[in-house]
Structure formats: C-alpha cells, structure tokens
Amino acid sequence: MKYCQQKTDVFHYNYLNDLWGEINSCPYFAINNLNRDFVNTKGFSVVFQRGGITQVEQKFPFFKPYLDVALLPNCNAFYLNPLLLKEGSRVDPHIDRSLRSYCKTVQPPAFVSVLYVRIPENMQGGELVLKSQKRQLGQIKPQTNTLLYFQGDLTHSVNAVKTPGSRLSLVCEQYILDEDELEEIPQFILESRVNQTTKKR
C-alpha cells in the first residue's frame, strides 16, 4: 500500500502502559480542542518545529521515545496530539491542516503518523477509513503497538466506537514547510481547553 504503511510491535509494552498513564494523568488532557469533526473525544495538542523538540521533551518526557521513532527526518514542523475515543466517539471525514491556524498558506502534512497506544479488546467500530477524493482506499482496524503512516493529503475518518473501553492513539501531523511558512510556526506551543494556549517562540 503506497498510501499507507504499518509497523507492528514498535515499543516495549511497559512504555505503552507508561504512556497511557502519563497521558491520562496529564493536566492538559481534556475535551478535545480540535474542531467539530472530533465528536466526543479527548486530547490536547503540541505544535513545534524541529528546533523545539527539546522543549517538547522537557515538558512531556514521556513523548520522547515516540518522537525518536516516529518523526521523519525530512519534516520540519509537527502537530502532535493524543486522541482518546470511547463508546459513541467518532471522527468525521477531514483532511489534516492543523497548522493553518498559524500559517494560512500551509498545505496538508506530508505524512501523518499514528501510534495505537491502547485498543479495547474485541472493539467494534473505531476503524480508520482512508479516502482519496471519494474513493475509499482502505479501512484499518487498529492494533495496540502498531505505528501507522499515511499520506497527509488523504481524507480520513474514524468510525464510531460501539463497545466500552478506551481507544487511545498518539497522532502526529508531519509537515515539510518552506522558510517563509516556517517563520509563522511557533518553536513550541501547547493547545488545550484546560488552560490558555502557552506560547514559546
């Protein structure tokens, strides 16, 4: 599949358990700050340039192993967010352009990476659906400890979760920006419904 690649058994399960605990206890983890496509979901977002990775790791040391593995070397701007879905949650079809709130000319990311941190056993629903224009390319059933990459210009959605339990993923939009666009993007910024957005340029 050219549009999508998956790697399985990426991390030790101790790390996934730590990640689950740290994200759930994080004070910024709340009703999602993302747009209305994200129905009944929780999360927070971290925007950063490659030069701001150290700041991200200082603020959120539990993200470091993920960033070490998931970030692509040719990308220079990132939008990272934990995403929690429970029974009744869904994500409606959209194309990622989350950096557009900082730079109006930004195009979709080159790639989106998704680590499935925890998936309910025997989950019904919750599949990731990928489309190019109106043509469905694939429907992916999430598996714990799988790292997925897909083309950032694809329309994607998550089917409604129909069973109890938590579906937690760690999503990173990975962009290749030119110098002018990059000047508009903060070195490091945190977005959460819990607090006022914190900027560090």
N, C-alpha and C positions, 0 to 999 in steps of 0.2 A: 504494500500500500504506500504509494508515493506521498499521499497527503497526510499520512499518519504513521507514527512508529511507536512501539511499546517496548519497554524493558521490564522484566519481572525480577522479583527478589532483589531489589536495589539496595535496601538497607537492612541492618540487623533489626529484628522485631523490638528489641529494647529501645532503639531510637524512635520507632513509631509510637511506642507506648509513652515515651517521654514527650514527644511532640503533641500527642493527644492531650496529655495532662497540662502541658505548658500553654497550649492554645486555649483550652477551656478555662484555665485559671487566669488568663491574661486580662487585665482591667479594661482593655480596649475592645474585647470580643463582645459584640452586642448585635442587636438587629442591624441588618446589613446597611451600609452606607452606599451601596451600589444602586443602580436605577430600578425602575419598576419591573424590569424583566426578571428580577430575582425575588421570587414570591415565597414569603415565609422562610427566609434564610437568615443565617447569622454570619458575621465576619468582621474584618477590618482590613485596611489596605495600607501598603507601604510603597511609596514611589521613590525611586532612586536611580541615579546614574552609576556607571561602573565605578567612578571615583568615590561614591558614597557607600560602597559595600561594607567598608569597615565600620561606619556609623550604624548601619543596619545590624551588623553582627554584635556590636556593643550593646545596642538597645534590646535586641532579640537574639541572644546567643544560640537559642535552640533552632534558629533557621540556618545556621552556618553549614551543617552537613548537607542540607538540601541545596543551598546555594552553590557549594563546592561542586556538586554533581550536576545540577540542573542547568546552570547558566551557560549559554552558548558563547564561545569566545568572540564571535563577530558582532554580538549585540552590545549596545552601549546605554540603553535605557530600559527600565523594568517597572512593571506594576505587579506587585505580589499581594495575594490575598488568600487567607484561609477561608474556606467556604463550607458551611455546615448546613446540611439538609436533613429534615426529619420527616415523619409521615405527613403527607399533604404538601410538602415543599416541592417546588419545581423551578426551573429556569427557562424562560421563554426564548424563542429564537432571536439571536442577535449576532452581530459581528463586533469583536472587541476593538475599541478605540479609546480606552480609559484615559490615555494621556491627552486627549483632545481638550480637556478642561484647562490644561496648561498651554497647549500649542494647537491653535485652530487648524493648522495645515497638516497635522500628523495623519499618516496613513495607518491602516491596521498593522499590528505587530508582524514581524517575520514569522515567528512561531509562538505558540502557547504551550507551556509545559504544565502537566497536571500530575501530582503525586497523590495517589489514593492512600490516605493515612489509616482510615478505618471505614469498613463497609459492613453493614448489618448482615448477619448470617441469613442466607436464603432471602435476600432482599428482593422484593417485587417492585418493578419500576426503577427509577434512578439511572437509566441508561443515558449515556452521552450520544446525541444524534448529530452527525456532521453532514452538512449540505453545501453544495456549490450551486449558487443561484437556487433553483427549486429542485435540483436533482439530489436525492439522498445518496451519499457516498458510503455511509456506514452507521451502524448503531452498536456502541461499545458498552458491554456490561462491565462495570468497574470491578477490579480485583484489588484487595489490600496489597500494598507494597509493589504496585505497578506504577512506573513513571511513563507517562504518555506525552508525546509531542504531536501537535497537529499544526497545519498551515494557518497562520493568523488571519488570512482573508476569508476563511470559511464561516458560513453561518452555522451556529451551533446552539444546542439547547440541551436541557436535562429533563427527561420525563419525570412526571410526578412520582414521588416515593409513596408506595402503597402499604408498606409494612412498618412496624415500630422499629426504633433504633436510630442511630446517627450515621450519616454518610458524610465523612469529613475528607476534604481534599485540600491540597495546597496548590494554588494556581498562580502561574507567573506569565504575564504577557511580556514578550521579549522583542524589543524594537531595535532597528538599525536607523538612526537618525543622522541627518547632516548637521554641520556645525551650527547653523542658524537655529534649527529646531532644538538642538540640544541646549542652547542658551536659555530656552524658555522652560526647561525642565529643572526642578529643584534637585540639588545633590541628594537630599534626603528629606522626605516629608511623610508624616503619618496622617492617615484619614480614618476617623472613627466617629460614630454617633455619640460616643461617651464624652468626648472632650472636644474642645475647639481644635481645628487642624493645627498641628505643630510644624512649623517650617524651620528648616536649617539650610540656608543656601551656601 
